[in-house]
Amino acid sequence: MPGGNPDQRRARLEEVRRIAADLNDRARSLAMNLLPNGHEENGGRYWRVKNFAGDAGQALCIDIAGDNIGQWTNFASCKGASDWSGDMLDLVARVRFRGRKKDAIDWARSILGHDNLDPARLAVEQARRAERQRSAEQAAKAKAEQMLRSARGLFLNRAGARPIIDTPAEWYLAARGIDLSLLEVDGTRYVPRGLAFHPAVTCKEAGEGVRLPALIARVLDGKGQHVATHRTWLAQDAAGTWGKAPVPNPKMTLARYQDADGGGYIPIWKGVCRRTLADITPGTDVYASEGIEDALSVAVVRPDRRVIAAVSISNIGNLVLPPQAGRLVIIGQNDGDDSPAAKTLATAIARQHARGREVAIIRPPADFKDFNDWLCGKRMRKEAA
């Protein structure tokens, strides 16, 4: 019988689970061996590289410690794609064997010594693994709940959050050419309530226990629930101008948004339709950028438009707009046609088309990187011929 009888198939499946679990336990050494050009982040919790080829960068993030040890996410891809996430066995297959799982299993079986496990030892290992899995799942759930409480807590007045007007957050945006006073409809000025200023947000990038002022933004799910908080840490330069803090990653999101129901997004500007996104007027186009600054750059020039930010390019593919919405209009950037960003965007668009959503793209003139640079008049430098 092809594939063996049910007992044999169950035995093989259990062996694969056992191999994957053992590789996950060795995530730190394995990740560093497979992808030596990576770097540690968040106190040694993550190992980050650009891609499965091992180039230096950020997009591929591997948990090498903590509750989710051995799990990885490829932020250059989209949720649901085959290369979006996986475990260490999946990583071995992609890095060493061009995705061939069978070869990865054979390789792992050899280095782990699973060929020589006797039945008694196997039973003990299985019991230990099951207990570790239960403990890890409970810890991961508790941590996710704590992160969500912390993300929502940043917006509490008693925690220090303030409306964005007349704060360093507004002054930072003004330095980027974004005048929030232009956000008005029919002569009435509105303040984006999804954005706020917080004077002291923990920034591990700056050191243990360090807190910095930040522009904070609510990330909502398709039902309008607050599922995460995006943070842009701020600092003043010698001239007193507010800009992004001089840390490796001045923009980070607290709590997970990629798995949110309907896709996570930052509500930037409602436009002429002052309803929630879920209740948007039929036929209304939704403009979506990757980041806050590009979204606001479009909103202050065209305040009649509904504008959101998707936090990342790949997450554009996760957005599920309400059925009565019009087109998804992507606020694009002038990335090279063969760039990772362009490929990620193409994947995101394909996912939207698969849902039946009509998609359009707008871009600034070719000599500007993005809409915020266009707003500020910052042209891209031309490389010498």
Phi, psi and omega in degrees: 000126182302132179083354179085173179282172183303320180297320179293320179294319178296320180296318179294319179297318179295322179296318179297318178299319181295316178298314180299317180296318180292323176294320178300321179298336181256024188303318184300302183293324182292316180297317181292329178285318181288323188229071188293346180273006180281181178215154180277151175220162174055052176067028178088012180279327184241149169243123188237136174222177182280320189199181181288346175283349176090012178294148179296138180166204189233336196296324181264114186244121183246127174284115180250006176200165176091192188294329184254030183307134179092349179270146178225155176228134179257098185286358172274356179250195180233149176305131180099339177287155184295336181255022181283317183201169179174192178247188185292330176295318176299320181295316177302316180300317183286320185282319187258333191231023176053037175089000182281104185295322182300316179296323179295320179296316179299317179297313181294320179303321182289312185286336180273348181074024182289344179297336188252012181285127175276162184303320182295314179295323178300317180298318179297315180297321179295318179295317179297319181294318179298320179292319177298320180296317178298315181296318181295319180295318178295317180294320180296320179296316180296319180293318179299319179294320179294318179296322179294318177299318180294319180298315179290325183296334180299335182272358179286138179300321182292342177275352177113355181294143180223150173306151192290335185296138179059042177227166175304333178294316177293321181292326174298314179296322178298322178294340176266011177084010185259111181260104184294342179292346179279353181277088179216155179228125180053040176082356179258127180272136177238149177254130178298110183282347177282350180246147180204173176244139175232129185284343186207090179250130180307131181228093180296337178297334181266352180132161181296126177079003182279135176238139181229154174296151184208148164277121180247149184220134176288136170252122184252158171264185184297340179264003180086011179278141179284110186249346180194168177228125177272138182235131171243106182286142189239156175202158177263144174272185184298333180274358180089006180277135180277133177213188177293143180296145181280067177236160183306319181228089183286353178236123178212158181245133179263122183086157184277138177238341186296331182264007184297147178298118181084003181084139179276141178209157175262121178284111184267307187204132184278336183074208183288335177271107187272016178273169174293164180299321181297330182253023185300147179301133181309136177087357181287124176289148177243120179268128184231126175251175172284309187244172184293317186295316177296320180299313180292328179298323176286319185296320183289336178273324179234073184291357176278350186267148172277124185229134175228166174239136185267359178078316178217159179298315183299328183289345174302326178289340181273344183296132175240100181285155177299150187300331183277353180295157177278225182285155164268113181256111184276127176276094190274171175238163181270069173275155178298150183301329182260010182286155176303323180297318180295321179292320178296318179296320179299320177295318179297318179296319179299323179292322177294318178298323180296334177275354182089012181274131174285132184237137173232159179231135170244145179222154175286172175306155190299335182269012174240138182293315183210181184291328178291320175297322178296317179300322182272352182075024181267098180282151176288144176288138177272129178291144180296140181289000000 
